[in-house]
Amino acid sequence: MKIGQALKEERQKLGLTQEQMIKGIINKGHYSKIERGLENISIDTLFRIILKHHIDISDFFNKVKYDYYTSEDKKAEELKQKMLHAFNNNQRKK
């Protein structure tokens, strides 16, 4: 999931309009484009929005991190998940 999509999802979970989500931070036109993936958001602005609405930063970045991994990172993450699954299910040979 891209950052704009994650912001939109969080905004909708909070029951906020775009104006309420970004009031006092950035203008609505720019934010609307961010949600649609047409423009990027600065890390500064992202943190201000996340912190203003008490969105869990760790959960937020876990939602988006996979879309920003390189192909090598994705392979490593998949292997890590398979290893954790095998370990947790006592499948050491796997």
N, C-alpha and C positions, 0 to 999 in steps of 0.2 A: 504494500500500500504506500502510495506517495504521501508526502507531508500534507499537501492540500486536502487530499481525501481524508486523512486522519483528523485534520482540524475540523472538517465538515462533520465527520462522524461524532467527534467530541461535542461540537456545538449543538448538534441535534439531540444528543443524549442529555445535554444540559437544558434543552428546550429554549435556546436563545436564537434570536435573529442575528444576521450578520452584523448589524449595527451594534447590538448589545455585546457581541463577542469582541469587537475591536474598538469600542468606544474609548476615545482618548489615546489610542495607540497608533493606528494608521487609518487611511481613508477607505471607505467601503468599496470603491471601484477597484482599488489595488487588491484588497482582500478577496473580493469576488473572483478575480483572476487567479489568485493563489489557490483558492478552493478548486477551481476548474483546471488547474495545472498549466495555466498560460503564463504565469509569472512566478518567480522565485521569492522566497521570504528570507530576510536576514535572520541570522541566529538570534540577534538582539531582540527583534520583533517577535520571533517565535517564543522565546523565553518569557517576554512580557505578557503575551497572551496566555501561555500555559500557566504561569504563576498567578496571574490575575484571577483565573477561574479554578485554581487549586487542582489542576489536572496532574495526575501522577506522571512525572517526567519519565521514569523508568518504563512504565506501561506504554506511554506514548512512543518512545523510541523503539521499544520492542515491536510495536505495530509496523513501523516503517523501515527498520534496519535492513530487512531482507532485500528490499527494492534498491538499496544503495550498495549492496555487496558487489564485489567483482565476481566473475564466474568461479575463480579459485576459492574465494571466501565462501561462496554458496556450496561448493563441493565439500569444503572442510566442515561447514556447519551441518550439512546433511550427514556426514560421517560421524560427527560428534553426537548428533541426535540418535543415530542407529546404535552407537556404542553405549550411550546412556540407557536406551531402551533395553538392549541385551543385558546390561549389567543389572538394571532394576528388576528384570524378570528372571534373574539367575540363569541366563543363557550364556555362560562364559565362553563356550566354544564358538558361538556365533560371533 
